[in-house]
Amino acid sequence: MIIKDITIKLNEEKNLVITPLTVQRTIYILISLLAVAAICKKTVSPGRTMIRELDCKLQSITFDCDKLAVYVGDKLEAEPKAVPKNAHVKYTWEIADDGILSVQNGKIVAQKSGNTLLGITSGEISAQVKVIAKYKPLPPDSILPPLYYDKLMIANYKNALSAEYVPKDLVKIPDNYTAEGYTGLYVTRETMEAYKKLYYAMYSEIKGRMHIISGYRSYARQSELYNKAVKNLMAQGKTSTEARVLALNTTQTPGNSEHQLGNTIDVSNDNTTDHNYLQTPEGKWLSEKSYKYGFIIRYPENKANITRIDYEPWHIRYVGVNHATYMYVNDLCLEQYVDLQEQAEETANDYALLNPATAE
């Protein structure tokens, strides 16, 4: 059968001619549009939508490893994995109450070294990972203080304590450790316990005895001592300015005395302080052995140009065995040691940039 052209007269001047090819094309376009509509209807159908929602429901939370490592002071990089990947999840982090980790500005930061657990929860689903926090290491060949992060407080001519500063955990020094007439003296509990070990070690080795004549001093008490020293010098003919400068050789201004820290002790054999104390058996023993018990001679004879305090062989400061040993071996006063701690911290920070923390 042959289909001929169909001519439709539109008006006196125009005719519409429909060819067989035009009919075929029109039918093809209609069939294509119907097919597309059918596919779209199937895609957005209620049954298909429900299946996709079930696929996005959280099934579990995992971590890439069972241990994470972080340096103290740095942000912890912990990326949990949701299963399935396209699940929509809101996490809640759970940090152990041990002070190792904390949240700062929305980031998990290591506060101190140690091992802890970090938890994560989403609804009824949770996971945990072990976290190892480490202090940043020094290079293997470094001779800087390894305990740079255990910062020692220092009070001197350029580092002043506030009038309100009072050390925690002060305890009364038992009267059997103090000189006659010196009662009501205090130091921190840690200092007192360390002093007892030092005292009995000295007695065991040389049968030596010594007495405490000064411990913790408040800001107000230090002010009294300094003003008294100034008055005594003025009574000797010094001007007020001269007296205040000279008084600093033996007595610190209020706020600049380490006695306010509560870990400093003055000792004596005869209830006085004298440079000849070094010549006594007790003075010699302190100079050579006190570091083994965590004490240093705070104002050494050869460091007066640095400490700006005259030599005081009777003046000992508790810093801990490791710090004291480093200072003794390297012939350092506290000012020098604190400066080295700062250098060590900078070195450790630089080294850590090239050597990320590992869980090993």
Order of alpha helices (4+ residues) and beta strands (2+ residues): beta-beta-alpha-alpha-beta-beta-beta-beta-beta-beta-beta-beta-beta-beta-alpha-beta-alpha-alpha-beta-alpha-beta-alpha-beta-alpha-alpha
